[in-house]
Amino acid sequence: MRLPQDVANLLATAVRDVIWFKDSVYSFLKSNGVPPVILKEVKEQQGRKVPTIKTFHYVLDELDSFGETGWPVAKKILTSMHYWKDTQSIAPERKEAALKSLAALQKGCDEYLREQARSEKQEFERREREMHQTRVDRSAMKQLDHKLLQALRDEFDEIYPMTDTQRRGNRFEQLLNKLFSYYSERSEGSFNRVGEQLDGLFYFDKHCYYVEARWKKQKTNAGDVSRLRDRAMGGFGGDTKALFISFEGYTPDCLESLKGRTDERVLLMDGGDVRLILDCQIAFDVLLAEKQIDIVRNKRPFVSGFEILAKRTQ
């Protein structure tokens, strides 16, 4: 940021007419924090009898080249001159011209400061609108996208008959992250950290959720869920939850071991839940909230989407 040219001209003229003597101009610049490297050139220019106004513009140009660190110095110089009080030391033969230059600077400076205040107000209002929109976007649902939802169903139908289990698992993970992106407030997708890999991370209802997705012939056991719980409990911030999606469901021992827990962080979904979501019989975020309510109310580790829908029709 730099002073407008008209204000810079008024400032340079006021410095020349009011302060006048080169040594006094040098001291004025030094007292207002002008860097030594610039002061050195000022002294050399004064030795060469360069006019004060020209030297002063050199100072302002150099301060501008310093970027953010130069602007406070230029502003301090302007403020010092704007509120200059020592008019008694001005020689009588120069006083009229000096006071005229000082008055012109003060008028121009006041207009400049008013314009700056208006600009700053407009900038703050722009940033406030931008900040508010970010908050709205963060909590607002995405626009209904029929084409995307159909594409997700088509993708699932393409994945389902795959015989290459590793490829099917990778595609299933990608599909789920597209679901999270559409239904949750924010989705980060899969990611790796030292010593672990997570299939997904999304933000919903003021919580971050770690995701483990599995599509194998075997049902998921208690140890698999426990490991995901440990990751969530160790998540930075202390309030991370987790979602385990096991396409083939969970072993009886797994569900039995989770009954009655009061500190459970892991919500469970299976392939039937995924199919209900894709068929738009229940939205992912609604199903997640219903499962959360059930686990708090009934301390059951798993309630299927079919049961939730059946209760809604009763």
C-alpha positions in Angstrom: 0.0 0.0 0.0 1.3 3.5 -0.8 0.1 7.1 -0.5 -1.8 8.5 -3.5 0.3 10.8 -5.6 -1.7 13.9 -4.7 -1.3 13.3 -1.0 2.4 12.5 -1.5 2.9 15.8 -3.3 1.2 17.8 -0.5 3.2 15.9 2.1 6.5 16.6 0.3 5.7 20.3 -0.1 4.7 20.6 3.6 7.9 19.0 4.7 9.9 21.4 2.6 8.1 24.5 3.6 7.5 23.8 7.3 10.8 21.9 8.3 12.9 23.5 5.6 16.5 22.9 6.8 18.1 19.7 5.3 19.4 18.6 8.7 16.0 19.0 10.2 14.4 17.1 7.3 16.9 14.3 7.9 16.2 14.2 11.6 12.4 14.2 10.9 12.7 11.2 8.7 15.0 9.4 11.1 12.6 10.0 14.1 9.7 8.5 12.1 11.5 5.2 11.5 13.0 5.5 8.0 15.5 2.7 7.6 19.2 3.5 7.7 19.8 2.3 4.1 17.3 5.0 2.9 18.7 7.6 5.3 22.1 7.1 3.9 20.9 8.0 0.4 19.0 10.9 1.8 22.2 12.3 3.2 24.1 11.8 -0.1 21.3 13.5 -2.0 21.4 16.5 0.4 25.1 16.7 -0.1 24.5 16.9 -3.8 21.9 19.7 -3.2 19.0 17.6 -4.6 15.8 19.5 -3.9 13.9 18.4 -0.7 10.7 17.5 -2.6 12.6 15.2 -5.0 14.4 13.6 -2.1 11.2 13.1 -0.2 9.6 11.4 -3.1 12.6 9.1 -3.3 12.0 8.2 0.4 8.3 7.4 -0.3 9.2 5.3 -3.4 11.8 3.3 -1.4 9.4 2.7 1.5 6.9 1.4 -1.0 9.5 -1.1 -2.3 9.7 -2.4 1.2 6.2 -3.7 0.9 4.2 -4.3 4.2 7.1 -3.1 6.4 7.4 0.2 4.6 3.8 1.3 4.7 3.7 1.9 8.5 6.7 4.2 8.3 5.1 6.2 5.4 1.9 6.4 7.4 3.8 7.6 10.5 5.5 10.3 8.5 2.1 11.5 7.1 0.6 11.5 10.6 3.5 13.4 12.1 3.3 16.1 9.5 -0.5 16.3 9.6 -0.5 17.0 13.3 2.6 19.3 13.2 2.4 21.8 16.0 5.8 23.6 16.0 4.9 26.5 13.9 6.6 29.1 16.1 10.0 28.1 14.9 9.2 28.9 11.3 11.1 31.9 10.0 8.7 34.9 9.5 9.5 35.3 5.8 8.5 31.6 5.2 5.6 31.3 7.7 2.8 32.3 5.4 3.8 29.8 2.7 4.5 27.1 5.3 1.1 27.5 7.0 -0.6 27.4 3.6 1.2 24.2 2.7 0.4 22.6 6.1 -3.2 23.6 5.8 -3.4 22.1 2.2 -1.8 18.9 3.5 -4.3 18.6 6.4 -7.2 19.1 4.1 -5.9 16.6 1.6 -5.0 14.2 4.4 -8.5 14.4 6.0 -10.1 13.7 2.6 -7.7 10.8 2.1 -8.4 9.3 5.6 -12.2 9.6 5.0 -11.8 7.7 1.7 -9.6 5.2 3.5 -12.2 4.7 6.2 -14.9 4.2 3.5 -12.7 1.7 1.6 -11.9 -0.2 4.8 -15.6 -0.3 5.7 -16.4 -1.7 2.3 -13.6 -4.2 2.5 -14.8 -5.4 6.0 -18.3 -5.7 4.7 -17.1 -7.7 1.7 -15.1 -10.0 4.0 -18.1 -10.3 6.4 -20.4 -11.3 3.5 -17.8 -13.8 2.3 -17.4 -15.2 5.8 -21.1 -15.5 6.3 -21.5 -17.3 2.9 -18.8 -19.7 4.0 -20.8 -20.5 7.1 -24.0 -20.9 5.1 -22.2 -23.2 2.6 -20.7 -25.2 5.4 -24.1 -26.1 6.9 -26.3 -26.0 3.9 -27.4 -29.2 2.0 -26.1 -29.5 -1.5 -28.6 -29.0 -4.4 -30.5 -32.1 -5.4 -28.6 -33.8 -8.2 -30.6 -36.5 -9.9 -27.8 -37.2 -12.4 -25.2 -37.8 -9.7 -27.5 -40.0 -7.6 -28.3 -42.1 -10.7 -24.6 -42.3 -11.5 -23.9 -43.7 -8.0 -26.5 -46.4 -8.5 -25.1 -47.3 -11.8 -21.6 -47.4 -10.4 -22.8 -49.8 -7.6 -24.4 -52.1 -10.1 -21.1 -52.2 -12.0 -19.2 -53.0 -8.8 -21.5 -55.6 -7.4 -20.7 -58.5 -9.8 -16.9 -58.0 -9.8 -14.9 -61.1 -8.9 -11.6 -59.4 -8.2 -12.2 -58.7 -4.5 -9.3 -56.1 -4.2 -10.5 -54.1 -7.2 -14.1 -54.4 -5.9 -13.0 -53.1 -2.5 -11.2 -50.2 -3.9 -14.2 -49.2 -6.1 -16.5 -49.6 -3.1 -14.3 -47.2 -1.1 -14.4 -44.7 -3.9 -18.2 -44.9 -4.2 -18.7 -44.4 -0.5 -16.5 -41.3 -0.5 -18.7 -39.9 -3.3 -21.7 -40.6 -1.1 -20.0 -38.8 1.9 -19.2 -35.8 -0.3 -22.8 -35.5 -1.4 -24.5 -36.0 1.9 -22.1 -34.7 4.6 -21.0 -31.2 5.4 -17.5 -31.9 4.3 -15.6 -35.0 3.0 -11.9 -35.5 2.8 -11.8 -38.9 1.2 -9.3 -41.6 2.1 -5.9 -40.8 3.5 -2.8 -42.3 4.9 -1.0 -41.4 8.2 2.1 -42.9 9.8 1.2 -46.5 10.6 -2.4 -46.5 9.4 -4.7 -46.0 6.5 -8.2 -44.8 6.6 -10.8 -45.3 3.9 -12.6 -42.0 4.5 -13.0 -38.9 6.6 -16.0 -36.7 6.7 -17.6 -34.1 8.9 -21.2 -34.4 10.0 -23.3 -32.9 12.9 -20.3 -31.3 14.6 -18.2 -34.5 14.5 -15.4 -35.8 12.4 -15.9 -39.5 11.4 -13.2 -42.0 10.5 -14.4 -44.6 8.0 -13.5 -48.2 7.5 -15.1 -49.8 4.5 -15.0 -53.6 3.9 -16.4 -55.9 1.3 -15.3 -59.4 1.9 -17.0 -62.8 2.2 -16.4 -62.9 5.9 -18.4 -60.9 8.3 -16.5 -58.3 10.4 -15.4 -59.4 13.8 -15.1 -57.5 17.1 -11.3 -57.0 16.7 -11.8 -55.1 13.5 -14.3 -52.7 15.1 -12.1 -52.3 18.2 -9.2 -51.2 16.1 -11.3 -48.5 14.4 -12.6 -47.4 17.8 -9.0 -47.0 19.1 -8.2 -44.9 16.1 -11.2 -42.6 16.8 -10.3 -42.4 20.5 -6.8 -41.4 19.6 -8.0 -38.8 17.0 -6.8 -35.3 17.7 -9.4 -33.3 19.5 -10.8 -36.2 21.5 -14.3 -36.2 20.0 -13.8 -38.1 16.8 -16.3 -40.8 15.9 -16.2 -43.6 13.4 -18.3 -45.4 10.8 -17.6 -49.0 10.0 -19.3 -50.2 6.7 -19.1 -53.9 6.4 -21.0 -55.1 3.3 -21.5 -58.6 4.6 -22.4 -57.5 8.1 -20.9 -58.4 11.5 -20.4 -61.7 13.4 -22.7 -62.5 16.3 -19.7 -62.4 18.6 -18.9 -58.9 17.4 -22.4 -57.6 18.0 -22.6 -59.3 21.4 -19.3 -57.7 22.5 -20.6 -54.3 21.7 -23.9 -54.5 23.5 -24.5 -52.0 26.3 -21.4 -50.0 25.8 -21.7 -46.4 27.1 -18.6 -45.1 25.4 -19.2 -46.4 21.9 -17.8 -44.2 19.1 -18.3 -46.6 16.1 -21.6 -46.7 14.2 -22.2 -49.7 12.0 -23.6 -50.0 8.5 -23.9 -53.0 6.2 -24.6 -53.7 2.5 -28.3 -53.5 3.0 -27.9 -49.9 4.4 -25.8 -48.9 1.5 -28.4 -50.3 -1.0 -31.2 -48.4 0.8 -29.2 -45.2 0.5 -28.4 -45.7 -3.1 -32.1 -46.5 -3.8 -33.0 -43.2 -2.1 -35.2 -45.0 0.4 -33.4 -43.1 3.2 -30.7 -40.4 3.0 -27.2 -41.3 4.3 -27.2 -38.4 6.8 -30.7 -39.2 8.0 -29.7 -42.9 8.5 -26.5 -41.9 10.3 -28.5 -39.7 12.7 -31.1 -42.4 13.3 -28.4 -44.9 14.1 -26.8 -42.4 16.5 -30.2 -41.9 18.3 -30.7 -45.7 18.5 -27.3 -46.4 20.0 -27.8 -43.7 22.6 -31.4 -44.7 23.4 -31.2 -48.5 23.2 -27.4 -49.2 23.5 -27.6 -51.5 20.5 -24.5 -51.8 18.4 -26.4 -52.1 15.2 -29.8 -51.3 13.9 -30.5 -51.8 10.2 -31.9 -49.3 7.9 -34.8 -51.7 7.1 -35.8 -51.6 10.8 -35.7 -47.8 10.9 -37.8 -47.6 7.8 -40.3 -50.1 9.2 -40.8 -48.0 12.3 -41.5 -45.0 10.2 -44.4 -46.7 8.4 -46.0 -47.9 11.7 
